[in-house]
Amino acid sequence: MDELQRAAIEAELERIVSSRPFRSSNRSGKLLSFIVRQALEGKAEELKERTLGIELFGRDPDYDTSEDAIVRVAAGEVRKRLAQYYLSAGRQGVWFELPAGSYVPEFHFGPPAEATAAPVLPERPQPPARRRFFEGRIRRWLAAAGVLAAAGVLGAVLFFHAEAPVEEFWAPMWAANKPPLISVPIGSATLISPRLQEELTRQSPPFSKPVLAGPGEIEILPEQTVHRLTASCILDLALFIQRHGRTPEVRFSPQLNLEDVSSRPVVLIGAFNNPWTLDLNREIRFVFERQDEPNQAIFAIQDRKDPARRWRVYGQPRFGYDSPEVDYAIVTRLFDASTRQPLISTAGITQRGTRAAVEFVTNPVYWQELAKTAPRDWKRRNLQVVLQTNVVGRTPKPPRVLATHFW
């Protein structure tokens, strides 16, 4: 990297941390500044989760990264704020990327800003605002800049967001007259005695040998737990929805009823641990199935129109001890036949697939290529997207589209 490139990176970092998406989050700006400067100093190999937890967030050197997700949550927020920044500022000269599952930033160089022609907006009158998300901003613009200046800004905002595919995917949610409801899957909790915990801790891998339990050493509590990856999905979806001017209601899946699903917008999280997701199998093309073979369980996504197409994960998805190297997920958007209320499902075979599905529906970067191959009227249709994510160290990497269906 030469001095000109280094200077361009430092200038871009200053622009980013002072931009609107980062001004509202000191933590995101702090994390981005730290990892960029470490990378520039040739210390990229030191950008590990534990190191960042200690250096930036004051964690103890021996803290449990599997229980404390502060670094992963902060990095996910940086990725989303970077996507917001480049969605409005564009990628010109140099731009940053923080790949999912990594804390080492990537620097991409392209044509300088002055070499890129500014987009030409249509001269025809712009359509009226369709999202309440913009109403508060529009009023402030009118008061601060005058009617004519605000009208020009309004036209630019509406034109840009109308062309953002991820915004079109979510548009029916914002158009509904009720705030979205997020359905959270919960599972049972198993409490074991300290003696059993110690014996199981000694085994590698866990549960590789039988362990005898005495009376009272195991207690099962039904419907008591939410997986940590599921919790991060809830947080990311709630933040995404709130940024669009809605306050979501979070409800455990057993508390959901048919009236909720048909009368208001709903977001489902999870597959095999969420009965509402499995109930969709009756009316969609790509479905979740359990397909057992001798001595092992297989959990799969099946194409009902093409039985030869099947994406499988071996093992039991509700346990987190053995992480698959590859996981699969389905993103589904359906409209209720009578009320036209939207339902969105983000579900993986394991929680890592679900994590990748949530990343997919909240990050505009993944939607550019998909929109190019989708039907022209896909914004009003039901749709499904099958995703693949490679898992490295129990961390899902960026999702990749395997198949789509629109109807």
Buried (B, 14 or more C-beta within 10 A) or exposed (E): EEEEEEEBBEEBBEEBBEBEBBEEBEBBBBBBBBBBBBBBEEEBEBBEBBBBBBEBBEBEEEBEBEEBBBBBBBBBBBBBBBBBBBBEBEBBBBBBBBEBBBBBBEBEEEEEEEEEEEEEEEEEEBEEBEBEBBEEBBEEBBEEEEEEEBBEBBBBBBBBBBEBBBBBBBBBBBEBEEBBBBBBBBBEEEEBBEEBEEBBEEEEEEEEEEEEEEEEBEEEEEEEBBBBBBBBBBBBBBBBBEBBBBEBBBBEBEEBEEEBBBBBBBBBBBBBBBBBBBEBBEEBBBBBBEEEEEEEEBBBBBBEEEEEBBBBBEBBBBEBEEBBEBBBBBBBBBBBEEEEBBBBBBBBBBBBBBBBBBBBBBBBBBBEEBBEEBEEEBBEBBBBBBBBBBBEEBBBBBBEBBBBBBE
